[in-house]
Amino acid sequence: MDLSQNIQAVREKIAAAARAAGRDPGEVSLCAATKTQTDEAIRAAIAAGVEICGENRVQELTAHLEANAYAGADVHFIGHLQTNKVRQVVGRVSLIHSVDSDRLLRAIAAQADKLGIVQDILLEVNIAGEESKGGVSPADLPALAELARSLGGVRLRGLMAIPPVSTVSGENRKYFSQMRNLFVDIMKKISDNYPVMDSLSMGMSADYEDAIAEGATLVRVGTALFGPRPPMGTAR
Ligand SMILES: *Cc1c(COP(=O)(O)O)cnc(C)c1O
């Protein structure tokens, strides 16, 4: 496993997928999903050109921040966020991808107000209607987006989705396409005086090329960069 070769290969595939869709490759950013990775692996990824690290767990985020492991890169929070952990995330990451309830949104905005900052966020959509997953339903999305716009402490930058794990190429394309439609819809609804909706976060190792074909501007890739992860809960 060669990290910098993997990064290069993923970058080339991102660019090729963008061009194949008639898009400018510069429109698509790579967010390296760093869950379970060590400080050293994160530093090596940044040295090899990774510009955004996406962290899932507050505990890992905090540890890597303390170790200054993200130096030279932007940090995003991409995992499920509990309201009581908002203080450990707001102002420490440049984008939170996973906002999916009124309560969480208000907590993030309140903490941002307290810090005197504006926190960039995405709203996570449960696009496949999966019981086990976070994310707002497409039906409840417009109201949550309105609320986001009304709160001074947050700036809504777009949407995020985690469709089911795909095993067959093309399987998730319908979800990516639905996400793109929702994104365009929401942009129209709240676009007045609100020109910053520019991010559609979707696509992981197994399906980022399909996501790019459907309009993703941010792909979150872990395994294809770092190799297989140890099972959850095992020591890092
Ligand atoms: C782990 C993770 C990814 C990356 O998954 P891979 O399949 O390893 O590329 C992307 N997004 C989120 C929210 C994740 O938790």
PDBQT file of the ligand as one rigid body, heavy atoms in Angstrom, charges set to zero:
ROOT
HETATM    1  C1  LIG A 301     -15.711   6.346   6.560  1.00  0.00    +0.000 C 
HETATM    2  C2  LIG A 301     -16.507   7.371   5.859  1.00  0.00    +0.000 A 
HETATM    3  C3  LIG A 301     -16.263   7.692   4.522  1.00  0.00    +0.000 A 
HETATM    4  C4  LIG A 301     -15.222   6.977   3.673  1.00  0.00    +0.000 C 
HETATM    5  O1  LIG A 301     -15.562   5.650   3.487  1.00  0.00    +0.000 OA
HETATM    6  P1  LIG A 301     -14.678   4.701   2.529  1.00  0.00    +0.000 P 
HETATM    7  O2  LIG A 301     -15.643   3.677   2.063  1.00  0.00    +0.000 OA
HETATM    8  O3  LIG A 301     -13.611   4.138   3.376  1.00  0.00    +0.000 OA
HETATM    9  O4  LIG A 301     -14.161   5.541   1.437  1.00  0.00    +0.000 OA
HETATM   10  C5  LIG A 301     -17.011   8.710   3.954  1.00  0.00    +0.000 A 
HETATM   11  N1  LIG A 301     -17.969   9.368   4.634  1.00  0.00    +0.000 NA
HETATM   12  C6  LIG A 301     -18.237   9.090   5.916  1.00  0.00    +0.000 A 
HETATM   13  C7  LIG A 301     -19.289   9.856   6.624  1.00  0.00    +0.000 C 
HETATM   14  C8  LIG A 301     -17.516   8.082   6.550  1.00  0.00    +0.000 A 
HETATM   15  O5  LIG A 301     -17.813   7.779   7.823  1.00  0.00    +0.000 OA
ENDROOT
TORSDOF 0
